Amino acid sequence: MKEYSWGNFEDQFLDELVQWIDGRRVLEVFSGNGLLAKKLRERGVDIIPTTTFQGHDFHEHGMHCDVEELPASNAVKKYGDDCDVLLMSWPVATEDASVASILWGEEKPMIYIGEVTDLAKHQLGGCASDSFFEMTKVSHTFQSYRRGRSGIEHASVRRVLPGAREILKRAVDEWNNTLRTFR
Ligand SMILES: C[S@@+](CC[C@H](N)C(=O)[O-])C[C@H]1O[C@@H](n2cnc3c(N)ncnc32)[C@H](O)[C@@H]1O
C-alpha cells in the first residue's frame, strides 16, 4: 500500500524517535491513516493511535493499522493517565491541539511533528493554532527529521507552559469578540 502522510517518516528519524521514547507508552492524536503508529509498532513502541476521520489524512486510500475514532481531547481524557508521551503529527490548525495539550498537562512530554508558527519571525504554519505555539515550549529537536513538504516543519519535544489555560481563554475571547461584529 502506498505510504501517504504529511509527516516525513524516514527510517533515520524513526530510529531517533524510538530511542528518545525509550520504552514509554505513547498516545497518538491526529493519527490519520495510522502510518506513523504502524512504523513505530514495527520498532517495538507501545502506541495507541487515535484520530477523527474528517479528511486530509489519506484514509480513503487504506489504513495502515487500526486507529480509534476519537477527537484529540477525548483521547487524552480516555488514555492520558495510562500513557507517558503524547504524539501529534500535522494536527489541524484549530484549537483542538491546544485543548488536548492543556488536558495532557505540564508534567509529561509531547512530541510535535509539523509546521511551526513563529509570529516574531512572521512565520505562519498550517498546523495547530497560534495559541498552541504560545502555550508550549520546545525542549528538544529531533535532528534527523528532514523537512519534506515545507521549509518550516520540524519534529520536537514540547512541554505545556504554566498559564496555558489563560492563553487559550484569551484566544477564544478574541474570537468571540470578532464573531460579535457579525450580529
Ligand atoms: C493533516 S491530517 C495528519 C495525519 C497524519 N498524522 C499525518 O501526519 O499524515 C490531520 C488528522 O487529524 C484529524 N483531526 C481533525 N480534527 C481532529 C480532532 N479534533 N481530534 C483528533 N483528530 C482530528 C483529521 O481527521 C486527520 O485525520
PDBQT file of the ligand as one rigid body, heavy atoms in Angstrom, charges set to zero:
ROOT
HETATM    1  C1  LIG A 201      -3.457  16.643   8.373  1.00  0.00    +0.000 C 
HETATM    2  S1  LIG A 201      -4.020  15.074   8.972  1.00  0.00    +0.000 S 
HETATM    3  C2  LIG A 201      -2.492  14.394   9.612  1.00  0.00    +0.000 C 
HETATM    4  C3  LIG A 201      -2.498  12.889   9.541  1.00  0.00    +0.000 C 
HETATM    5  C4  LIG A 201      -1.195  12.224   9.945  1.00  0.00    +0.000 C 
HETATM    6  N1  LIG A 201      -0.877  12.467  11.338  1.00  0.00    +0.000 N 
HETATM    7  C5  LIG A 201      -0.034  12.606   9.064  1.00  0.00    +0.000 C 
HETATM    8  O1  LIG A 201       0.973  13.134   9.557  1.00  0.00    +0.000 OA
HETATM    9  O2  LIG A 201      -0.146  12.369   7.845  1.00  0.00    +0.000 OA
HETATM   10  C6  LIG A 201      -4.943  15.540  10.437  1.00  0.00    +0.000 C 
HETATM   11  C7  LIG A 201      -5.778  14.397  11.020  1.00  0.00    +0.000 C 
HETATM   12  O3  LIG A 201      -6.366  14.862  12.234  1.00  0.00    +0.000 OA
HETATM   13  C8  LIG A 201      -7.758  14.561  12.213  1.00  0.00    +0.000 C 
HETATM   14  N2  LIG A 201      -8.454  15.523  13.082  1.00  0.00    +0.000 N 
HETATM   15  C9  LIG A 201      -9.024  16.721  12.779  1.00  0.00    +0.000 A 
HETATM   16  N3  LIG A 201      -9.559  17.288  13.876  1.00  0.00    +0.000 NA
HETATM   17  C10 LIG A 201      -9.304  16.436  14.899  1.00  0.00    +0.000 A 
HETATM   18  C11 LIG A 201      -9.601  16.448  16.294  1.00  0.00    +0.000 A 
HETATM   19  N4  LIG A 201     -10.266  17.453  16.859  1.00  0.00    +0.000 N 
HETATM   20  N5  LIG A 201      -9.187  15.421  17.049  1.00  0.00    +0.000 NA
HETATM   21  C12 LIG A 201      -8.494  14.403  16.501  1.00  0.00    +0.000 A 
HETATM   22  N6  LIG A 201      -8.199  14.292  15.190  1.00  0.00    +0.000 NA
HETATM   23  C13 LIG A 201      -8.597  15.320  14.398  1.00  0.00    +0.000 A 
HETATM   24  C14 LIG A 201      -8.141  14.624  10.748  1.00  0.00    +0.000 C 
HETATM   25  O4  LIG A 201      -9.347  13.937  10.516  1.00  0.00    +0.000 OA
HETATM   26  C15 LIG A 201      -6.925  13.927  10.139  1.00  0.00    +0.000 C 
HETATM   27  O5  LIG A 201      -7.080  12.531  10.274  1.00  0.00    +0.000 OA
ENDROOT
TORSDOF 0
